[in-house]
Every structure is written in C-alpha cells, then in structure tokens.
Amino acid sequence: MCLIKELPLLLPPALLALFVYFYLAGSKRKRPNLPPGGRGWPLLGETIGYLKPHSATSTGEFMVQHIRRHGKIFKSNLFGGPTIVSADAGLNRFVLQNEGRLFECSYPKSIGGILGKWSMLVLVGEMHQTMRMISLNFMSSARLRDVLLPEVERHTLMVMSSWKEGVAFSAQEEAKKFTFNLMAKNIMSMEPGDPETEQLRMEYITFMKGVVSAPVNLPGTPYWKALKSRANILRVIEKKMEQRTEGCEKRVEEDDLLGWALKQSSLSKEQILDLILSLLFAGHETSSMALALIIFFLEGCPKAVQHLREEHQDIVKKKMERGEAAGLNWEDYKQMEFSQCVINEALRLGNVVRFVHRKAIQDVSYGGYDIPRDGKSCRCSQRSIWTPNFTPSRTNSSHGGGS
Ligand code: HEM
C-alpha cells in the first residue's frame, strides 16, 4: 500500500536511470571509432573552408591545416553531413579499388542540380554503366587516332596562329578557349569562332563559376547564375537536337557525340542533354587545367623544355626523311615518350580534380578507423603524395636528368 503511494515519486528517477543506462550501454556498443577531426559551424560545418579557392599547384589551406592538426585521415562536416576526408594514399587506393562493393560515387546534391540527375558523376549502378559505355564507345581508340588527333592538331595550329609577336596573353585563358572549342566541335560539331559557339562559351564560363561555388540558390549568387546558364546551355543543345531530328531524311549525319547519342534510341531527351552537358564539363575543365599546369611547370624547367623541343624536332626530321606528309599521325604521337612524362609529372604535381566523393555502402574498417555506412561520405584528396620538384624524367627511367 505504502509502495503504491510512493510510486509516482520513484518512477521518474527510475525511468531516468534506465534511460541513462541503455543510452550509455548502446552508445558504448555502437559508437564507431572515427578518425580525429572537428565539426565546424552548425549546418554549414566546414564547407566554406573546404570550398575556398586555392592555387592548383598547392594543396590548399583547408587540407594543410587539417592534416597538420589531425593527420591524413580526419573527420569533418561538409555539405550538411558528417564526412571522412582522406589524403592517405592507402585509403584512397582502398576506396577506389572497392568501388561498387564497399563504396559508391556520391557527390553533393548541388552537383546533381547543376550537372543534372543523369550526369555520370551522379548516377550509380546500371544506368551509370550504360552512360559510361556510350561515352567510351564514342571515344574509341580508332576515333582518337583518326578523328581526334587531327582535330587537336588543327585547333592547336589555329590557337597558335592567333598569338601576336610581343603581345602578352593568359596561357590559362588560351588553354580554356582551346579545349572548349575542341569539345564543342567533337560533341556538337560547333565551329570555333562562330557567334553561336562564342555565346555558348560565355554561358559556360558563368556555369563553371557556379559548379565550384557554395550551393546557395539565392538571386545573384554564382550558384543561382549557374543554374540559369545551365538552362540556356541546355536550350542550345536541345535546338541542335531538334535540327537533327526534324526532316530526318534530309538531315546531314554529324559524326559527333550528339549524333552518336541520338542513335542510342534507348536514351530519353533529358538523358542526352545531361550526358552532353556533363561531358562538356568533364572534358573541358580537366584538360584546360592540365594544359595550363604543364605550361606553368615548364616555365620553371628549361631543361625539360629543351628535351621536349628535341623530341619533337627529331620526329619532324624523321618524317621528312621518310617523305611523309607533315600532319601529325598516331605513330608520331606514340614516339612522344618524354612529352608523356611531362604530362604525367604535371598531373602528379597539379591539382586538377581536387577531390573525388564516395559513400560507404556498408560499414567499413580501415587502419583502425570505422567508416560508417550511408550518411558518412568519404572524400578523397587526389594529392596524397607530394614531391614538389617538377621532374618529368622520374616517370621514365630511360630519360636521365630533369629540372
Ligand atoms: C587531364 C585530364 C583529365 C583528368 C585529370 C580527369 C580526371 C577525372 C577523374 C579524377 C574522374 C573520376 C571522378 C569520380 O569518379 O568521382 C574522371 C571521370 C570522368 N572523366 Fe575525366 N579527366 C580528364 C579528362 C577527361 C576528358 C577529356 C573527358 C572526356 C572527353 C573526361 C570524361 C570523364 C567522364 C565521362 C568521367 C566519369 C566516368 C565515370 O563516372 O564512369 N575526362 N575524370
């Protein structure tokens, strides 16, 4: 009787004690061993620091400070969620080698908004494979040899002939113009210098500023402007598609990616638009940055420039001795061993793609740390090992010396 009377008084502390017990027991059991790191601001986390622009020849303040404080594997809060960031070569290799089994591609939602939900950077599984096969079949080695190589040479000569003696120009801008024109030609048969191509290029510049900005969709922000440019670019691609599909019997078959994708009848209009836009992005941004980096590194390495010049002059001399036409062919390209070393070394030192984003699809353990399933993504920094001297010969033992 007495106990019943006291029950209302005893019950709350008893329930509280039970709750604390189960909470502690549960958290002890489930708490994963995450790498060290911080959380940053509520909601924003450390996203602003992560997105802060930095030179492509540096690792960036965000990575430098975090690695110094926590080591090469650390936790953070990026794009609204807990994230594990890795600059560790072993973990990066492990993540990429286990693609599809333990990890899958997982870019922030804002990337999907900009590149489109059918972009290869957003898709996973079967649809990703389909889109990849379409792109790879288009970029077959036969096409690279017979179509792309002569096109690259034509565009290179065109850009170089526009340079005036004694007039300074931005190598990066020229690299961007060159790769954009090359991609626009191969993707939609658009000619360099045409008003339509130039207008598309301007839209693309605005678009690109948004891809690498904070995903704030408010009037006037770079992200908002980029979404508008995306719509304008898609309108141009759509118009091209309509021109090709109307009056089918009369139309000229263009040997470009758009023509190729239109032949793949299983793809919808929306899918083709996203495929074209994301390939324009994937091919242009990366190659132009790589070209600019090569020029940057060569400027500080006269010995490598001399080596390159000798390699190319030697190829030209031998072609002339054989009585071959002047144009570059696949055999000439294959002889450019040192040129390939220069490209490899610039890609090793430069930061073309700063991060690849992956999500663990099951609980994973690596090096004593736990990478929990889902919610936590793993962003791997490309530059895991950094040796700051530009030394192209390091990638080929037959070439002695370097810078
Ligand atoms: C120096 C030049 C380039 C670099 C450094 C580069 C780098 C990369 C990287 C790191 C990825 C992986 C992204 C990820 O899985 O999260 C990627 C994917 C991709 N790149 Fe490139 N890329 C270059 C040139 C190109 C070019 C010229 C094209 C096409 C014309 C291209 C088309 C693609 C496509 C379609 C994907 C997605 C593949 C997939 O998800 O299966 N890239 N690139």
Boltz pocket constraint, residues with backbone or C-beta under 6 A from the ligand:
constraints:
  - pocket:
      binder: B
      contacts: [[A, 105], [A, 120], [A, 121], [A, 128], [A, 132], [A, 135], [A, 278], [A, 279], [A, 282], [A, 283], [A, 284], [A, 286], [A, 287], [A, 290], [A, 347], [A, 352], [A, 353], [A, 355], [A, 356], [A, 357]]
      max_distance: 6.0
